Amino acid sequence: MPALMISEITVKSPEKLQDYLAKTLALGKEFGAELVARADYARPLTSTGKHDRVVIAKFPDLETLERWYDSDAYAELVPLREEASDMRMTAYVVPD
C-alpha cells in the first residue's frame, strides 16, 4: 500500500528551506518517493491553524517511508530542517 508523507511548514529561512527541500526530495527519490504536491497557504477552512506551505510526497509503502525517515542520510538533514522551518511531518497509508 502506498504511503503519503505530509509536511506542514512554517518558514523561518526561505533560502535554507529551499536547500533542505532540494536535498530531501533528492534523497526521497532514492527510496522511490515522488513529489505529489507543493503548495502555499491560502486560508483555513475548518481550523485556525496556519502554515506557510505544505509538501506531500508519495512512497511505495509505509516501511519504505520509515526507512527514509530513519536513515542516516536524512538524520544529517534534520539540523537544516530545524534552521529552515518549524515542520509537522505526518505519515498516512493509502487504503486499497
C-alpha positions as CSV (number, residue, x, y, z in Angstrom):
1,M,0.0,0.0,0.0
2,P,1.4,3.4,-0.9
3,A,2.2,5.9,1.9
4,L,2.0,9.7,1.9
5,M,4.2,11.9,3.9
6,I,2.6,15.3,4.5
7,S,4.7,18.2,5.8
8,E,3.1,21.3,7.1
9,I,5.7,24.0,7.1
10,T,6.2,27.4,8.8
11,V,9.1,29.0,7.1
12,K,12.0,30.5,9.2
13,S,14.5,30.9,6.4
14,P,13.4,30.7,2.8
15,E,16.9,30.1,1.5
16,K,17.6,27.3,3.9
17,L,14.2,25.7,3.3
18,Q,14.9,25.6,-0.5
19,D,18.2,23.9,0.2
20,Y,16.5,21.4,2.6
21,L,13.7,20.6,0.2
22,A,16.1,20.0,-2.7
23,K,18.2,17.7,-0.6
24,T,15.2,15.9,0.9
25,L,13.5,15.4,-2.4
26,A,16.7,14.0,-4.0
27,L,17.1,11.6,-1.0
28,G,13.4,10.6,-1.2
29,K,13.9,9.6,-4.9
30,E,16.5,7.1,-3.8
31,F,13.7,5.5,-1.7
32,G,11.2,5.6,-4.6
33,A,9.4,8.7,-3.4
34,E,7.8,11.2,-5.7
35,L,6.6,14.7,-5.1
36,V,2.8,14.8,-5.2
37,A,2.2,18.5,-4.4
38,R,3.9,21.5,-3.1
39,A,1.6,24.4,-2.2
40,D,1.5,27.7,-0.5
41,Y,-1.1,28.6,2.2
42,A,-4.3,30.1,1.1
43,R,-6.8,30.1,4.0
44,P,-8.2,27.8,6.7
45,L,-11.5,26.1,6.0
46,T,-12.2,24.3,9.3
47,S,-9.5,25.3,11.8
48,T,-7.4,28.3,12.9
49,G,-4.0,26.6,12.2
50,K,-1.8,28.3,9.6
51,H,1.3,27.1,8.0
52,D,3.1,28.8,5.1
53,R,3.4,25.8,2.9
54,V,2.6,22.1,2.6
55,V,4.5,19.4,0.8
56,I,3.1,15.9,0.0
57,A,5.3,13.0,-1.1
58,K,4.3,9.5,-2.0
59,F,6.4,6.5,-1.1
60,P,5.9,2.9,-2.3
61,D,4.8,1.8,1.2
62,L,5.0,2.8,4.9
63,E,8.0,0.6,5.5
64,T,10.0,2.5,2.8
65,L,8.9,5.9,4.2
66,E,10.0,4.9,7.6
67,R,13.4,3.6,6.3
68,W,13.9,7.0,4.6
69,Y,12.9,8.9,7.7
70,D,15.1,6.8,9.9
71,S,18.1,6.8,7.5
72,D,21.5,8.3,8.5
73,A,21.3,10.4,5.3
74,Y,18.0,12.0,6.4
75,A,19.3,12.4,10.0
76,E,22.1,14.6,8.6
77,L,19.4,16.9,7.1
78,V,17.5,17.4,10.4
79,P,19.6,20.3,11.6
80,L,19.0,22.1,8.3
81,R,15.3,21.4,8.6
82,E,15.1,22.9,12.1
83,E,17.1,26.0,11.0
84,A,14.8,26.4,7.9
85,S,11.4,25.8,9.4
86,D,9.0,24.6,12.0
87,M,7.6,21.5,10.4
88,R,5.0,18.9,11.3
89,M,5.5,15.7,9.3
90,T,2.9,13.0,9.3
91,A,2.7,9.6,7.5
92,Y,-0.5,8.2,6.1
93,V,-1.3,4.9,4.4
94,V,-3.4,5.0,1.2
95,P,-6.0,2.2,1.5
96,D,-6.8,-0.1,-1.3
